[in-house]
């Protein structure tokens, strides 16, 4: 495929047109709403992520799409009060508050929910939404254990609800262009992928000013724990959950989930063949149990042919920001760089080197993946264009009942990869996925927290 032909074919990406899925089951079809029917949404978890990105993204499209927020469910009294005051000001009407999801789902006016709770709660809250017949936008990671992932997957499939996972790269024009180019065959076989997410932020995921405000009598600690092992109330594990296992896997669930999802999308592989990983808490020793530095090697390819496939090397650190956030796909003819949005011949097979194998030079033509400006990939940037496009795609699919760009299976599959990495980090064992049992195996044993 010539460069000009590819760019023309991938023009939908630069234009920001998102792809829906196919087919409606009977349960889903019954919930098709007309343009004049308002879709009433409730927020499950009035989190920092919701306030910074999801709310601006929702407000960017809610009027045109005829969506509204009418309620908030949050266990903590202070957050309920803050949510009510903020959202009533933003939307100009009364916002109902609920002390828990059971109370919220008694309200029959709610059509859909936005779930932005703690990492370990996402899957079970998604299952609750499905069991109550509500469509959902669910923040990533989808699940931190395979048991939770299976519960959510089964509930969603039974209910036929529309679920968008917060993997917003799937709604970004440059990523759609990358997917089209890789699948065109012009790039050649992927031989390796390098991914990094590096920051120098000792305060990342910490809430030192907010932690003292949380009192046990103002929340429901038992309900917060859900199915995690019982332990005494700890406001840090409630508000700084990303730092503590098994409330979060930290780096794998928060950052790798975004990037490894693109590997699955671009290649069609649902999970790695195997994972090896290591890491530690090397600098920020503040009581956290999740690592501040880690590296994982993930092997992808057909299970029945170990001679085919490629490696993904994923590394991340909190202790030095050099290298930043990068996603680079390599072939024998060059690279596809999602930091620069460029396809180039960097590292290509030269004529001189090719001669040693009786081959010809293999060199990619350089071009930009998108005519659009570089899209900010920081998930914490308020009103970022990827999240805004992703929210719109969800809204449109709630009406059309088509599958959204990042449906529940995208979340299920990124969860497998992230759990495999978490298992390798915590057990120091080589990990694989048992497709028959749908379990992550570490050293021949089922991985459990």
Phi, psi and omega in degrees: 000127180287155181306314182296319179296318180297313182298323178293316181295323182272010183301332177304328183291312180298329180281352178080021180277125184265153183264127172267178181263196182242157165072142176234133171275170187299318181297320181288320183300325181298338184263009179300129180248144176283167183298332182274353179272120180286139175261114181268126186244143171243148180262126176255099182096099180276077190265171174299320179299317179297313184295319187282323188234313186291320179294311176301322179296318179297314183292335179296336187233350191297323182293312181293323182274355181060050174248151179215151171259125184242350183200163178221132172250121176208136183291333187267125183304316182298322179289323177299316181294318178296317180298315181300312182295315183292312185287327176295324176292320182289321188254350173075023176208173182293136175249126178278142177244145183231138184281344176198174184288330177301314179296319181298316185287354171286342180278113185279357179279346184279129179258329187207164181225153170249118186256116179222057182263195179294152186310313186289349182266344188306309185296316182290326175290326175295321177296318177301315180300314180297316180298336178260011175071026183253133171293158186210141164258118188242121178298153176273159358289148180298315181208151177253354173221152179292328179300315179293320180299317182293321178299313182294316181302314181296318182294318181293317180295323179292320185278333183071028180280159177269119183235123174253124175273144184287045174263077193291347175302332182290353177244016181262133182303319182293327178287325175295319178296320178297316180299315179298317183292315180298321182281345179290339182093347183294328182290329186093181180292137173290129179252337177194153174231132176246128181228135177225155172213092187244133176224167171233077191222087179298338180269359182300128178073004176264151179225061187297331180278334183270327183307315181295342181281339184276117178247143184302324182290347181263005180217189179234088186297320181297316179292325177301317183295335182051244183259012177281155182303143181296139170208163183294154181307133179216108183297334178292320181287342175278313186262334179247039187304331182296344181270354191230126170274139009261025177281339176198154173271356180077238185305311181302310184287325184278317188248312182297328180305321178295310190283320182291335177299327179292327177298314179297317182296311185289329189253340183086357175278135185273337181194165181288157171287325181199162179218139168233141184204158176207159180180184180184176174260092190266338184225310187272081185266080184243020182097354180295156176245352174267145190291149173265354179210137178202155173221135179230146173243118182247129180259125179241148177156175179293136184298328185270004180215089182292350179280351179246146177136198183197165177256148166246123174255117182244126178225148182206144177212150175265356197254352178197129188270002181303135181095332176056213180256119184221149174220110183233124177258132182246140167235179178293343183257357181155211184218156170243115189247113182273004170274319179263351186060034182239141163262131181217173180269014183308120179081014186295163177282111181283162179300321181297314181287327181294328183299330181297336179249012181068032183246173175259162176305141179235105187222121178285146172281137182277137173196164180275141179287335185208143175281349180285160177294156180304135182267133180293124182260011178280115184293348183260006179277123181297135177065027181294146187295330179294314180294323178297315177295323181293319178296318178299316179301319177297313180302314181297323181284331174301324179280314185280339184068017171280159178288136181283175183302321181239077184285182186300331180288329173299319177292319179299317183287321177293332177295319178303310182299315182293322179291324175299318178293315178301317179297317179296320179294321189270337180254347186060030179243155173290134185240148176222170178246128178269105183295330182291318182262351184057044179236148171273128183250127178241115181062031179085001181241151177294130180281126177224151181286000000 
